[in-house]
Amino acid sequence: MRHLVPLGWALSCAGCPGNVSHPDAPKLTAQEAVDKLAAQRAAKTSFVADTTMDYWLGSQRAKGEVLVMGAVGAKLRFAALSPAGGSTMAEMACDGTNFVYVDYQNNCQLAGPCDQRSIAQFFHIALQPDDFIHLALGTPPVIEGTPKLTWDGKHENLEVTGAQGTQHVAFAPDTYDVAASDLAGADGKVRWSVENRDFVAVGGQRVPGKTRFKSAANQQDLLVDWGSADNRKINTALPPEKFALQAPAGLPNCK
């Protein structure tokens, strides 16, 4: 895979030199970059956001308000609201172990272990729950392996190669805002990719204002506008009952 350069949002500058040192870039080793990104990830443990998403709901593309909250430990809650009046069209909750999904439009439900399949049920993007949380917070998980760090004139570019495959992370040299990251498996096929922009400070932490997730082989994507900083909370206490969802009795399984 070539060095990651997010084209869609013009995250890198045309004509920038590649793989050369730059006097304005921090004097970092690759391992120091890995450690810094890990520290930022550890500093963000939960979030609440009132978002606008362009996403998949079942087999239909949808765009509208989606309430989201998450906490490290596979705890997630989504509620997609109807553009017509704010009623809930679908919602899903992961309580750390299991998930419940309710599609109110089609009067059906699903339940099972909370894993990447449950996230895919809602968004068509297969991500482990905690991976989704970290990606939403702009701090993607970094695989274990051998790191290499280069400079492209705008971003530090971290490449890590290990048993899971190869990951690229492009981040700003001053703030460590992660502009983009992708992970390709040992077979060379992309498992996921993410692009971030418009970073803002919320609760003393820098988080993206807009995010684009892509699934394996770019077959599906999810566009998220995380809303204003005033409507977001980072590292807030979220009690377990926030992630409990009971499906109405008698609903059949969604097909």
Buried (B, 14 or more C-beta within 10 A) or exposed (E): BEEBBBEEBEBBEEEBEEEEEBEEBBEBEBEEBBBBBEEBBEEBBBBBBBBBBBBBBBEEEBEBBBBBBBBBBBBBBBBBBBEEEEEEBBBBBBBBEBBBBBBBBBEBBBBEEBBBEBBBBBBBBBBBBBBBBBBBBBBBBBBEBEBEBBBBBBBBBBBBBBEBBBBBBBBBBEEBBBBBBBBBEEEEEBBBBBBBBEBEEBEEBBBBBBBBBBBBEEEBBBBBBBBEBEEBBBBEEBEEEBBEBEBEEEBEEBE
